[in-house]
């Protein structure tokens, strides 16, 4: 709301007034309307109200001591003796052309023996101080009960054992001038703050309606200080001042259609309060914690907190300190900001003083946008009088209403409006000053650049940033500050060297640009700090789309040879190093091999030899180890076989060569990668399809070979089922299409039959050959049947058809395939589904169904719904009868026999 609230004194009486529509006074209008809060205005006054200022009187039973306006919704909080009163801002619609502001007293917080000196109010958070105590509360909405519509009261019961002595029990002692009794300092955060022994009762004063809000109090923080009892200090000088709640809004939460304060999304909330020589900044949003402590060089009079700075006035100076609000708010907005992708200076970073400006007699200070408003009084005698000590101990029972002299008759009052330095200009000054520390490589350079970064970050988090004229310039400054911080963490020997990676990423710089910043041409430097190595290692090991030039790639090669030679094989396999000189790489690898030989290093040398076209060297390196060891070596660096560019899997030159010359090694290596979680099944499918230049819908033989090999070693049941389904689908498709594989399979049918599959029962059968062999590796029950048919070129059968080798795989264990998988049998040609086929399959199914009985309904279902249905459609009635078991139940087979006979009659 656009209004002004004042506490005014006249004739020894104190009034609380709100001035609305006050801007018309600056336009030349002198008309004023005085009305009581909540007074109903008639529509006849509409034209008058448009052109005059309104003074809203707010009567209170006790004199107001302090006030605070909520910056989020415009509500008003008034502190009185033993109570705090909340007024809600209302928008009264007189007619379609006029809406006026009004207030409604909605809630009273009763606090016994409590005289507030200052209050702060923001988003239902209340901060209230006495002379030595700070209490922060939050009003939380509660569910309304059906029988409580007149009044809502929430009492905080006192604990049996107080933290400190009850001040009321020492009244008589406090009145004695000979004694000063101080309570011990206390700091209670979160739930512990309930122990402060300050009971609060809520009283709802608004008219009860269905929309009436009911609240309860949650304690967030309580802190008690003790007076300064040093010989140079005085009790009365130790007083809290400048309590303030500062909201920080979510970045970009305000759009063009949401320009009002109420539309902003609150992200974080901070509370500041100060003693004469030290100030405290707390976060009171999601977590209540102390963020920063400020030490002043001399006694402070007042302070004002902004998202970027803390401005403090003393008797002679205006001081400016940095704050950590943006660092804490950034972590509230993104809890995962401290990762390898994003970073932000820590909240615990020491604060520093930016500048001091001399003024004569500062009395009051406030802040508005980029302006500091300062009130001063040049009368030094008045300052001396104010600082005159007294021995009277301040207490809650002391009268906080002090007599005020008429300021109009006093000389020397001055009002200053100070324009603060723009964020960009101050940022440039801090960056320039940081260069004085650049050569000595101290933490001071990082500290100063971190301050500059937080300064820009705070400006970006301001909701007005989206419509700021400096938006693009601020974004450039933000990226530039990230680059500067990345440079520091790369060049300096610091424990936080890993921050070079996220800061460079946030800067938007490429690896080539970073190398140009850090390593100059012809630089003979022999040492590289950990930050640079960390950045390069992570950047090269990730699937970036950047390809380094030959010069940059060779430079990276040199850096790792000097700083971390063990990483050379892995660095050379990065897609970014495609343009590296292979001859230079081999020379560096040979140096490393003398110190630390490995299979990965040997494979990398073979890879480089292929790039050079040196097949002799390639064969020499590949002959250094057995194929099984070489296959396992690819686990150490999968990028020797496949890389990614823009999310697409691309086989390397190494993989292409292995496909032509050593396909078995390629398949074994891919299986090893899968079993060690280096490649997923879908990714392997894509890899082989791209390698064999096949479309998405066709399956190359090399991929089938991979599936078959993986079936042997895979122990994951879900993957086994998926593999069996894929192999089944492929073989049945080949049978139905009479299509042979484009290349020779790595395993023959006999090889597959003889392989001891994990938990499987294998039966091999060749049509036209009257033999039926079975190999059983487990004697426990079989759950489901899956048909695997493999087409291989052989001698033609008597009827002219291609010889077909078939395998039946019976999965064992507790799991089984969905019966729909078996439906691929129907797609086979009638020639394949011959009577001889079912002469072997049907009796075997009946036998196993009889053994397992009702314990395996899948077998019964497969026999009934799949096998018998197919047989009834494919075989003659006489052949069907010959297949039925002699001891079978007639009722079980009768429906299928009937179906078979009816089909025969129809034909």
C-alpha positions in Angstrom: 0.0 0.0 0.0 1.1 3.6 -0.7 0.7 5.2 2.8 2.6 6.8 5.6 2.2 6.0 9.3 3.4 8.2 12.1 3.4 8.4 15.9 2.6 11.9 16.8 2.5 13.8 20.1 0.3 16.7 20.9 -0.8 18.2 24.2 1.0 15.3 26.0 -1.1 12.8 24.0 0.2 10.3 21.5 -1.6 9.5 18.3 -1.2 6.8 15.6 -2.1 8.1 12.2 -1.9 6.8 8.6 -1.7 9.2 5.7 -3.2 7.9 2.5 -3.3 9.5 -1.0 -0.5 11.8 0.2 1.0 12.2 -3.2 -1.8 14.7 -4.1 -0.2 17.1 -1.6 2.9 17.3 -3.8 0.7 18.1 -6.8 -0.5 21.3 -5.2 -3.8 20.2 -3.5 -4.2 21.3 0.1 -7.4 19.5 0.9 -7.3 17.0 3.8 -9.8 14.5 5.0 -9.7 13.1 8.5 -11.5 9.9 9.3 -11.5 7.1 11.8 -10.2 3.7 10.9 -12.9 1.4 9.6 -15.2 4.3 8.9 -17.7 3.6 6.1 -17.4 6.1 3.3 -20.3 7.1 1.1 -20.1 7.0 -2.6 -20.9 10.7 -2.7 -17.4 11.5 -1.4 -15.8 9.7 -4.3 -14.9 12.8 -6.3 -13.6 14.5 -3.2 -11.5 11.6 -2.1 -9.7 11.5 -5.4 -8.2 15.0 -4.9 -7.4 15.1 -1.2 -5.2 13.4 1.3 -6.8 11.3 4.0 -5.6 11.0 7.6 -6.8 7.8 9.2 -6.9 7.9 12.9 -6.2 4.6 14.7 -7.3 4.8 18.3 -5.5 2.6 20.8 -6.1 1.8 24.5 -2.4 2.3 25.2 0.0 4.8 23.7 1.9 3.5 20.7 5.7 3.0 21.3 6.9 1.7 17.9 5.5 0.7 14.5 6.5 -1.4 11.5 5.0 -1.9 8.1 5.1 -5.3 6.3 6.9 -4.8 2.9 5.1 -7.9 1.5 1.4 -7.2 2.1 1.3 -3.7 3.7 -0.1 -4.8 7.1 0.8 -2.6 10.1 2.2 -3.7 13.5 2.1 -1.4 16.5 4.0 -2.0 19.7 2.4 -0.9 23.0 3.1 -1.6 26.6 2.5 -5.4 27.2 0.9 -5.9 23.8 1.5 -5.8 20.0 -1.4 -4.8 17.8 -1.7 -5.9 14.1 -3.7 -3.9 11.6 -4.5 -5.5 8.2 -4.5 -3.3 5.1 -7.8 -3.2 3.3 -8.7 -2.0 -0.1 -12.2 -0.4 -0.1 -13.9 -0.2 -3.5 -16.1 2.9 -3.5 -17.0 2.5 -7.1 -15.4 1.3 -10.3 -13.2 4.4 -10.5 -12.1 4.7 -6.9 -10.5 2.4 -4.4 -9.2 3.7 -1.1 -7.0 2.3 1.6 -8.2 1.5 5.1 -7.1 -0.6 8.0 -8.7 -3.2 10.3 -7.4 -4.1 13.7 -7.3 -7.9 13.4 -5.0 -9.3 16.1 -3.5 -8.4 19.4 -0.5 -10.2 21.0 -0.6 -9.9 24.7 2.8 -10.1 26.4 3.0 -9.6 30.1 5.7 -7.4 31.6 7.0 -6.6 28.2 7.7 -3.1 26.9 8.8 -3.2 23.2 11.4 -0.7 22.2 11.3 -1.6 18.5 9.3 -3.9 16.3 9.7 -5.3 12.8 7.1 -7.0 10.7 7.3 -9.0 7.5 5.3 -11.9 6.0 3.8 -12.8 9.4 7.2 -12.8 11.1 7.5 -10.4 14.1 10.8 -9.3 15.6 10.5 -7.3 18.8 13.2 -5.9 21.0 13.4 -4.4 24.5 16.5 -2.8 25.7 18.4 -6.0 26.0 16.1 -8.8 24.7 15.3 -9.9 21.1 12.3 -12.1 20.3 11.4 -13.3 16.9 8.0 -14.9 16.3 6.0 -16.3 13.4 2.2 -16.3 13.1 1.1 -19.6 11.6 -2.4 -20.3 10.3 -4.3 -23.0 12.1 -7.4 -24.9 11.2 -10.6 -23.3 12.5 -12.7 -25.2 15.0 -16.4 -25.2 14.7 -17.2 -23.9 18.2 -14.7 -21.1 18.3 -15.9 -18.2 16.3 -15.8 -15.3 18.8 -12.2 -15.3 19.9 -9.0 -17.2 19.2 -6.5 -17.4 22.0 -3.3 -19.3 22.0 -1.5 -19.5 25.3 2.1 -20.5 25.7 2.3 -22.2 29.1 5.2 -21.3 31.3 7.6 -24.1 32.1 8.1 -25.2 35.6 11.8 -24.4 35.6 12.6 -21.0 34.1 15.8 -20.3 32.3 16.6 -17.2 34.3 15.2 -15.6 37.4 11.8 -13.9 37.1 12.5 -10.2 36.8 9.3 -9.4 38.7 10.6 -11.2 41.8 13.5 -8.7 42.0 11.5 -5.5 41.7 12.5 -4.2 45.1 16.1 -4.9 44.4 16.0 -3.1 41.0 14.7 0.0 42.7 17.9 0.2 44.8 20.6 2.4 43.4 23.3 0.5 45.2 22.8 -2.7 43.2 22.8 -3.6 39.5 21.3 -7.0 38.8 22.0 -8.5 35.3 20.6 -11.6 33.9 22.9 -14.0 32.1 23.1 -13.8 28.3 20.9 -16.4 26.5 20.6 -17.5 22.9 17.8 -19.9 22.0 17.2 -20.9 18.4 14.3 -22.7 16.8 12.2 -24.9 19.1 14.5 -24.1 22.1 13.3 -20.5 22.0 10.1 -21.6 23.7 12.2 -21.7 26.9 12.4 -17.9 26.9 9.6 -17.7 29.5 7.7 -14.9 27.6 4.1 -16.1 27.5 2.0 -14.8 24.6 -1.8 -14.7 24.2 -3.4 -14.1 20.9 -6.7 -12.2 20.7 -8.6 -11.9 17.4 -10.4 -8.6 17.1 -11.8 -8.7 13.6 -15.4 -9.7 13.0 -15.7 -13.4 12.7 -16.6 -14.7 9.2 -16.0 -17.8 7.1 -12.8 -16.2 5.8 -11.5 -15.2 9.2 -7.9 -16.4 9.7 -6.8 -18.0 12.9 -3.2 -17.9 14.1 -0.9 -19.6 16.5 2.5 -18.4 17.6 5.8 -20.2 16.8 8.9 -19.1 18.5 11.9 -18.7 16.2 14.6 -16.9 18.2 15.2 -15.4 21.6 18.4 -13.7 22.6 19.2 -11.8 25.8 22.3 -9.6 26.2 23.9 -8.2 29.4 24.9 -4.5 29.9 28.5 -3.5 29.5 30.0 -3.5 33.0 33.5 -2.6 32.0 35.1 0.5 33.7 34.7 2.4 30.4 31.2 1.4 29.6 27.8 2.3 31.1 24.7 0.3 31.5 22.5 2.7 29.8 24.7 2.7 26.7 24.1 -1.0 26.2 20.8 -0.9 24.3 19.6 -2.8 21.2 18.6 -0.8 18.2 17.8 -1.1 14.5 15.8 -4.3 14.5 14.8 -5.1 10.9 13.4 -7.9 8.9 14.6 -8.1 5.3 12.8 -10.2 2.7 14.5 -11.6 -0.4 12.3 -12.7 -3.2 12.7 -15.6 -5.6 14.6 -14.7 -8.8 12.3 -13.8 -11.7 9.2 -14.3 -9.6 7.7 -11.1 -10.9 6.4 -10.9 -14.5 5.1 -8.1 -16.5 1.6 -8.9 -15.2 2.7 -9.2 -11.6 4.1 -5.8 -10.6 2.6 -5.5 -7.1 4.5 -6.4 -4.0 2.0 -9.0 -3.0 2.7 -11.0 -6.2 6.4 -11.5 -5.3 7.3 -14.9 -4.0 9.2 -14.7 -0.8 12.4 -16.8 -0.8 14.4 -15.9 2.3 14.0 -13.7 5.4 16.7 -12.1 7.4 16.7 -10.3 10.8 19.2 -7.8 11.9 19.6 -6.1 15.2 22.5 -4.3 16.8 24.2 -3.3 20.0 26.3 -0.1 20.2 29.5 -1.9 19.2 28.4 -5.1 17.4 25.6 -6.1 15.0 24.0 -9.5 14.3 22.5 -10.8 11.2 20.3 -14.0 11.4 18.5 -16.0 8.8 15.0 -16.8 10.0 13.5 -18.4 6.9 13.8 -22.2 6.5 16.5 -22.4 9.1 17.2 -20.0 12.0 20.9 -19.4 12.3 23.4 -16.7 12.8 25.0 -15.6 9.5 27.3 -12.7 10.3 28.6 -10.6 13.2 29.6 -7.0 12.6 32.2 -5.2 14.8 32.0 -1.4 14.7 35.0 0.8 15.2 33.0 3.1 17.4 29.6 3.3 19.1 26.8 3.0 16.5 23.6 5.1 16.6 21.5 3.3 14.0 21.8 0.9 11.1 19.8 -0.1 8.0 20.1 -3.4 6.2 19.8 -3.9 2.4 20.2 -7.0 0.3 23.7 -5.7 -0.7 25.0 -3.7 2.2 24.7 -2.8 5.8 24.8 1.0 6.4 25.7 2.1 10.0 25.9 5.6 11.4 28.0 6.5 14.4 28.5 9.9 16.0 30.7 11.1 13.2 30.6 8.5 10.3 28.5 6.6 7.8 30.0 3.2 7.5 29.2 0.5 4.8 29.6 -3.2 5.3 29.1 -6.2 3.0 26.3 -8.7 3.8 25.7 -12.4 3.1 22.0 -12.3 2.3 22.5 -13.2 -1.4 24.7 -16.1 -0.5 22.1 -17.5 1.9 19.2 -16.8 -0.4 21.0 -18.5 -3.3 21.2 -21.7 -1.3 17.6 -21.4 -0.3 16.6 -21.1 -4.0 18.9 -24.0 -5.1 19.9 -26.4 -2.3 22.3 -28.1 -4.8 24.2 -25.0 -5.7 27.4 -26.3 -4.1 28.2 -28.9 -6.8 30.4 -29.3 -9.8 27.9 -27.4 -11.9 27.2 -24.4 -9.7 28.9 -22.5 -6.9 28.5 -19.5 -4.6 30.8 -17.9 -2.0 30.1 -19.4 1.4 27.7 -17.7 3.9 30.5 -17.9 6.5 32.8 -15.7 4.4 34.1 -12.9 6.6 32.4 -9.5 6.1 34.4 -6.4 5.3 34.0 -2.7 5.4 33.7 -1.0 2.0 34.0 2.6 2.9 33.5 5.3 5.6 32.1 8.8 5.0 32.4 11.5 7.6 29.3 13.4 8.7 28.7 15.7 11.6 26.1 14.4 14.1 24.2 11.6 12.3 21.0 11.0 14.0 18.8 8.7 11.8 19.2 6.8 8.6 16.9 5.0 6.2 17.1 3.4 2.7 15.0 3.5 -0.4 16.1 1.8 -3.6 19.6 3.3 -4.5 19.3 6.2 -2.0 20.4 6.6 1.6 18.5 9.3 3.5 20.5 10.7 6.4 19.3 13.1 9.1 22.1 14.9 11.0 22.2 17.6 13.8 25.3 19.7 14.0 24.8 20.8 17.7 27.6 19.1 19.5 26.2 20.0 22.9 23.1 18.0 22.2 25.3 15.0 21.4 27.2 15.4 24.6 23.9 15.6 26.5 22.6 12.5 24.9 25.7 10.5 25.8 25.8 11.6 29.4 25.7 8.5 31.5 23.4 7.7 34.3 23.5 4.9 36.9 19.9 4.0 36.5 19.6 0.4 35.4 17.3 -0.1 32.3 14.6 -2.6 32.9 11.3 -3.7 31.4 9.5 -1.5 33.9 11.3 1.7 32.8 9.3 4.3 31.1 10.2 4.2 27.4 8.4 7.4 26.6 10.9 10.2 27.0 10.3 13.9 26.7 11.2 15.3 23.3 12.3 18.9 22.6 10.8 20.9 19.8 13.1 20.2 16.9 11.7 23.1 14.9 13.3 25.6 17.3 16.7 23.9 17.3 19.4 24.9 14.7 21.7 22.6 12.8 19.3 20.0 11.4 20.3 18.7 8.0 18.7 16.1 5.7 21.0 14.3 3.1 19.9 12.1 0.3 22.9 10.1 -0.8 22.9 8.2 -4.1 24.7 4.9 -3.7 27.3 3.9 -6.2 25.8 1.7 -9.0 26.3 -2.0 -8.7 28.3 -2.1 -12.0 30.6 0.7 -11.0 31.3 -0.7 -7.5 31.9 -4.1 -9.0 34.5 -2.7 -11.4 36.2 -0.9 -8.6 36.4 -4.1 -6.5 37.7 -6.1 -9.5 40.4 -3.5 -10.2 41.4 -3.4 -6.6 41.7 -7.2 -6.5 44.4 -7.1 -9.1 46.8 -5.7 -6.5 46.7 -9.1 -4.8 46.8 -11.1 -8.1 50.5 -11.6 -8.3 51.0 -12.7 -4.6 48.2 -15.2 -5.0 46.7 -14.7 -1.6 43.2 -15.5 -0.2 42.6 -11.7 -0.1 42.1 -11.7 -3.9 39.6 -14.5 -3.7 37.8 -12.8 -0.8 37.5 -9.5 -2.7 36.3 -11.2 -5.9 33.8 -13.2 -3.9 32.4 -9.9 -2.5 32.1 -8.5 -6.0 30.3 -11.7 -7.1 27.9 -11.6 -4.3 27.2 -7.9 -5.0 26.2 -8.7 -8.6 24.3 -11.8 -7.5 22.2 -9.7 -5.1 21.4 -7.3 -7.8 20.2 -10.1 -10.1 18.0 -11.6 -7.3 16.2 -8.3 -7.0 12.7 -8.6 -8.5 13.2 -5.3 -10.4 16.2 -6.9 -12.2 14.0 -8.2 -15.0 13.0 -4.7 -16.0 16.3 -3.1 -15.2 18.2 -1.1 -17.8 21.4 -2.8 -16.5 20.1 -6.3 -17.0 22.4 -7.4 -19.8 25.4 -5.6 -18.2 24.7 -7.3 -14.8 24.5 -10.7 -16.5 27.9 -10.0 -18.2 29.3 -8.9 -14.9 28.1 -12.1 -13.3 29.7 -14.3 -15.9 32.9 -12.3 -15.7 33.0 -12.5 -11.9 32.6 -16.3 -12.2 35.5 -16.4 -14.7 37.7 -14.3 -12.3 37.0 -16.7 -9.5 37.7 -19.6 -11.7 41.1 -18.1 -12.5 41.9 -17.7 -8.8 41.0 -21.2 -7.9 43.0 -22.5 -10.9 46.1 -20.5 -10.2 46.3 -20.4 -6.4 47.2 -23.2 -4.2 44.0 -23.3 -2.1 42.1 -26.0 -0.3 39.0 -25.0 -2.3 40.7 -25.7 -5.7 37.7 -27.8 -6.8 35.6 -24.6 -7.1 37.4 -23.7 -10.4 35.2 -26.2 -12.2 31.7 -24.8 -11.3 32.8 -21.2 -11.6 34.2 -21.7 -15.1 31.0 -23.5 -16.0 28.9 -20.6 -14.8 31.1 -18.2 -16.7 30.2 -19.8 -20.0 33.8 -20.0 -21.1 35.0 -22.8 -23.4 38.0 -24.9 -22.5 40.0 -23.2 -25.3 39.2 -19.8 -23.7 40.1 -21.0 -20.3 43.5 -22.3 -21.6 44.2 -19.0 -23.2 43.5 -17.2 -19.9 45.7 -19.5 -17.8 48.5 -20.7 -20.1 50.2 -18.2 -22.4 51.9 -19.0 -25.6 55.5 -20.2 -25.1 55.1 -20.4 -21.4 57.7 -22.6 -19.9 55.9 -23.1 -16.6 56.6 -26.5 -15.1 54.0 -26.5 -12.3 50.2 -26.4 -12.6 48.0 -26.0 -9.6 45.3 -28.6 -8.6 42.4 -26.3 -9.6 43.4 -26.3 -13.3 44.0 -30.1 -13.3 40.6 -30.6 -11.6 38.9 -28.5 -14.1 40.5 -30.1 -17.2 40.0 -33.6 -15.9 36.3 -33.2 -15.3 35.8 -31.3 -18.5 37.6 -33.8 -20.7 35.9 -36.8 -19.0 32.5 -35.4 -19.8 30.7 -35.6 -23.1 31.2 -32.1 -24.2 30.6 -30.9 -27.8 33.8 -28.9 -27.9 36.8 -30.1 -30.0 40.1 -28.6 -29.0 42.4 -27.4 -31.8 45.6 -29.3 -32.4 47.6 -26.6 -30.5 45.2 -26.6 -27.5 45.1 -30.4 -27.4 48.9 -30.7 -27.4 49.0 -28.0 -24.6 46.6 -30.1 -22.5 48.8 -33.1 -23.2 51.8 -31.3 -21.9 50.0 -30.1 -18.8 49.0 -33.6 -17.8 52.4 -35.0 -18.6 53.8 -32.5 -16.1 51.1 -32.5 -13.4 49.3 -35.8 -13.6 50.7 -38.4 -16.0 48.5 -41.2 -14.8 45.5 -39.5 -16.4 47.1 -39.3 -19.9 45.4 -42.5 -21.2 42.0 -41.3 -20.1 42.5 -37.7 -21.4 43.5 -39.0 -24.8 40.2 -40.9 -25.1 38.1 -37.7 -24.6 36.1 -36.6 -27.7 37.6 -33.1 -27.1 41.1 -34.5 -27.9 40.2 -35.7 -31.4 42.7 -33.3 -33.0 45.6 -34.2 -30.8 48.8 -35.2 -32.5 49.0 -39.1 -32.2 52.8 -39.1 -32.5 53.2 -36.7 -29.7 50.7 -38.6 -27.6 52.6 -41.9 -28.2 55.8 -40.3 -27.0 54.2 -39.1 -23.8 52.5 -42.5 -23.3 55.8 -44.3 -23.7 57.3 -42.1 -20.9 54.4 -43.0 -18.6 54.6 -46.7 -19.5 58.1 -46.9 -18.2 56.9 -45.8 -14.8 53.3 -47.2 -14.6 52.4 -49.8 -17.3 48.8 -50.8 -17.6 46.3 -52.5 -20.0 44.5 -49.2 -20.5 47.7 -47.5 -21.5 48.5 -50.3 -24.0 45.0 -50.0 -25.5 45.4 -46.2 -25.8 48.8 -46.6 -27.5 47.1 -49.1 -30.0 44.3 -46.5 -30.5 46.9 -43.8 -31.3 48.7 -46.3 -33.7 45.4 -46.7 -35.6 45.1 -42.9 -35.9 48.6 -42.8 -37.4 47.9 -45.8 -39.6 50.7 -47.8 -38.1 49.2 -51.3 -38.1 52.5 -52.9 -37.1 52.6 -50.9 -33.9 48.9 -51.6 -33.4 49.4 -55.4 -33.7 52.4 -55.2 -31.4 50.5 -53.4 -28.7 47.4 -55.7 -29.0 49.7 -58.8 -28.8 51.0 -57.6 -25.4 48.1 -59.1 -23.5 45.6 -62.0 -24.0 42.2 -61.1 -25.4 40.5 -61.7 -22.1 42.8 -59.2 -20.4 42.3 -56.7 -23.2 38.5 -57.1 -23.0 38.7 -56.3 -19.3 41.0 -53.4 -20.1 38.2 -51.5 -21.9 36.4 -51.4 -18.5 39.0 -48.9 -17.4 38.2 -46.6 -20.3 35.0 -47.3 -22.2 35.6 -44.2 -24.4 38.2 -46.3 -26.3 35.1 -47.9 -28.0 32.3 -45.5 -27.8 31.9 -41.7 -27.3 29.0 -39.4 -27.2 28.4 -36.2 -29.1 25.3 -34.2 -28.4 23.8 -37.2 -26.7 24.4 -39.5 -29.7 26.5 -42.7 -29.2 29.3 -42.8 -31.8 31.7 -45.8 -32.2 35.4 -44.9 -32.3 37.9 -45.8 -34.9 39.1 -48.5 -32.5 35.6 -50.1 -32.5 35.3 -49.9 -36.3 38.7 -51.7 -36.6 37.8 -54.4 -34.1 34.5 -55.0 -35.8 36.4 -56.0 -39.0 39.4 -57.7 -37.5 38.4 -59.0 -34.0 34.6 -59.0 -33.6 34.9 -61.5 -30.8 37.0 -59.1 -28.8 34.6 -56.3 -29.4 31.6 -58.4 -28.3 33.5 -59.6 -25.2 34.6 -56.0 -24.3 31.0 -54.8 -24.6 29.8 -57.6 -22.4 32.4 -56.6 -19.9 31.3 -53.0 -20.0 27.7 -54.0 -19.4 28.5 -56.3 -16.5 30.5 -53.5 -14.9 27.7 -50.9 -15.3 29.7 -48.9 -17.9 27.1 -49.3 -20.6 23.3 -49.9 -20.6 21.6 -52.5 -22.7 19.8 -49.9 -24.8 23.0 -48.0 -25.3 24.8 -51.2 -26.4 22.0 -51.8 -28.9 22.4 -48.3 -30.4 26.2 -48.8 -30.4 26.1 -51.9 -32.5 23.4 -50.6 -34.9 25.5 -47.4 -35.5 28.7 -49.5 -35.8 27.1 -51.8 -38.4 25.3 -48.9 -40.2 21.9 -50.5 -39.6 18.6 -48.7 -39.2 16.6 -48.7 -36.0 14.3 -51.5 -37.2 17.0 -54.0 -38.3 19.2 -56.0 -36.0 22.8 -56.7 -37.0 24.3 -60.1 -36.4 26.9 -58.6 -34.2 24.2 -57.3 -31.8 22.7 -60.8 -31.7 26.1 -62.1 -30.9 26.3 -59.6 -28.0 22.9 -60.8 -26.7 23.9 -64.4 -26.9 27.2 -63.7 -25.1 25.4 -61.6 -22.4 22.9 -64.4 -21.8 25.8 -66.6 -20.6 27.2 -64.3 -18.0 24.3 -62.0 -17.0 22.9 -62.7 -13.5 20.2 -60.1 -13.4 16.8 -61.7 -13.9 15.1 -58.7 -15.5 17.9 -58.3 -18.1 17.9 -62.1 -18.8 14.2 -62.0 -19.6 14.6 -59.0 -21.8 17.5 -60.6 -23.6 15.6 -63.9 -24.1 12.7 -62.0 -25.6 14.9 -60.0 -28.0 16.7 -63.2 -29.2 13.4 -65.0 -29.5 11.9 -62.2 -31.5 14.9 -62.0 -33.8 15.2 -65.8 -34.5 11.5 -66.3 -35.1 11.5 -63.3 -37.4 14.3 -64.8 -39.4 12.5 -68.2 -39.6 9.3 -66.6 -40.8 11.0 -64.4 -43.3 13.5 -67.2 -44.4 16.2 -64.5 -44.0 19.8 -65.4 -43.1 22.1 -63.1 -41.1 24.3 -60.7 -43.1 27.5 -62.0 -41.4 28.7 -65.2 -39.9 27.6 -65.7 -36.3 30.3 -65.9 -33.7 28.6 -69.0 -32.2 27.1 -72.0 -33.9 24.0 -73.7 -32.8 26.0 -76.5 -31.3 28.0 -73.9 -29.3 24.9 -72.4 -27.9 23.4 -75.8 -27.0 26.5 -76.8 -25.1 26.7 -73.6 -23.1 25.5 -74.1 -19.5 23.0 -71.3 -19.3 22.3 -70.0 -15.8 19.2 -71.7 -14.4 18.0 -73.0 -17.8 16.8 -76.2 -19.4 17.9 -76.5 -23.1 16.5 -78.9 -25.7 17.9 -79.0 -29.2 15.9 -80.4 -32.1 16.5 -80.5 -35.8 13.5 -81.1 -38.1 14.1 -84.0 -40.4 16.5 -85.7 -38.0 14.8 -88.1 -35.6 16.8 -87.4 -32.5 15.9 -85.4 -29.5 18.6 -84.5 -27.0 18.0 -82.7 -23.7 20.5 -81.2 -21.3 19.2 -80.4 -17.9 21.3 -78.4 -15.5 18.8 -78.1 -12.7 16.2 -80.6 -11.5 13.7 -78.1 -10.1 10.4 -77.1 -11.7 10.2 -75.1 -14.9 7.9 -72.2 -14.9 7.5 -71.0 -18.5 8.5 -72.1 -22.0 10.1 -69.8 -24.5 10.9 -70.8 -28.0 14.3 -69.9 -29.5 14.8 -70.7 -33.2 18.1 -70.0 -34.9 18.4 -70.1 -38.7 21.7 -71.3 -40.1 22.6 -72.1 -43.6 22.8 -75.9 -44.1 22.1 -78.7 -46.4 18.7 -78.5 -48.1 16.1 -80.8 -46.8 14.3 -83.4 -49.1 11.4 -81.0 -49.6 13.7 -78.2 -50.7 13.4 -76.1 -47.6 16.5 -74.6 -45.9 17.7 -76.7 -43.1 16.7 -75.1 -39.8 18.3 -75.6 -36.4 16.0 -74.9 -33.5 16.6 -74.5 -29.7 13.9 -74.7 -27.0 14.9 -72.8 -23.9 12.9 -73.5 -20.7 13.4 -70.8 -18.2 13.7 -72.0 -14.6 13.5 -70.4 -11.2 10.7 -68.5 -9.6 10.2 -66.0 -12.4 8.7 -66.6 -15.8 7.8 -64.7 -19.0 4.5 -63.3 -19.9 2.6 -65.7 -22.0 2.2 -63.2 -24.7 5.9 -63.7 -25.5 5.1 -67.2 -26.6 2.7 -65.9 -29.2 5.5 -65.5 -31.7 5.0 -69.2 -32.5 1.9 -68.3 -34.5 4.0 -66.2 -36.8 6.1 -69.2 -37.9 5.3 -70.7 -41.2 3.3 -74.0 -41.4 6.4 -75.7 -42.7 8.2 -75.0 -39.5 5.2 -76.0 -37.3 5.3 -79.6 -38.5 3.8 -82.6 -36.8 7.2 -83.8 -35.9 7.7 -80.5 -34.0 4.7 -81.1 -31.8 5.5 -84.7 -31.4 8.3 -83.6 -29.1 7.0 -80.3 -27.6 3.4 -81.3 -26.5 4.4 -84.5 -24.6 7.1 -82.6 -22.8 4.7 -79.8 -21.8 2.1 -82.4 -20.6 4.8 -84.2 -18.6 6.0 -81.0 -16.8 2.4 -79.8 -16.2 1.6 -83.1 -14.6 4.7 -82.9 -12.3 4.1 -79.4 -11.1 0.3 -79.6 -11.0 -1.6 -76.6 -9.5 1.7 -75.1 -8.3 2.4 -73.8 -11.7 -0.6 -72.2 -13.4 1.6 -70.7 -16.1 2.4 -74.1 -17.5 -1.3 -75.0 -17.6 -2.2 -71.7 -19.2 0.6 -72.1 -21.8 -0.4 -75.7 -22.5 -4.1 -74.8 -22.8 -4.2 -71.4 -24.3 -1.1 -71.5 -26.5 0.2 -75.0 -27.4 -3.1 -76.9 -27.7 -4.8 -74.0 -29.6 -1.9 -73.9 -32.1 -1.8 -77.7 -32.5 -5.6 -77.8 -33.1 -5.2 -75.3 -35.9 -2.1 -76.8 -37.5 -2.4 -80.6 -37.3 -4.8 -83.2 -38.7 -7.3 -84.7 -36.3 -5.6 -88.1 -36.4 -2.1 -86.6 -35.7 -3.6 -84.6 -32.9 -5.1 -87.7 -31.3 -1.8 -89.5 -31.5 -0.1 -86.8 -29.5 -2.5 -86.9 -26.5 -1.2 -88.7 -23.4 -2.8 -92.0 -22.7 -3.4 -91.2 -19.1 -4.7 -87.7 -19.7 -8.0 -86.3 -18.6 -10.5 -86.3 -21.6 -12.4 -83.2 -20.4 -9.1 -81.2 -20.6 -8.4 -82.0 -24.2 -12.0 -82.5 -25.5 -12.6 -78.8 -26.4 -9.5 -78.7 -28.5 -10.4 -82.0 -30.2 -13.8 -80.6 -31.0 -12.3 -77.4 -32.4 -9.9 -79.5 -34.6 -12.7 -81.7 -36.0 -14.9 -78.7 -36.7 -12.1 -77.0 -38.6 -11.7 -80.1 -40.7 -15.4 -80.3 -41.5 -15.4 -76.6 -42.5 -12.6 -77.1 -44.9 
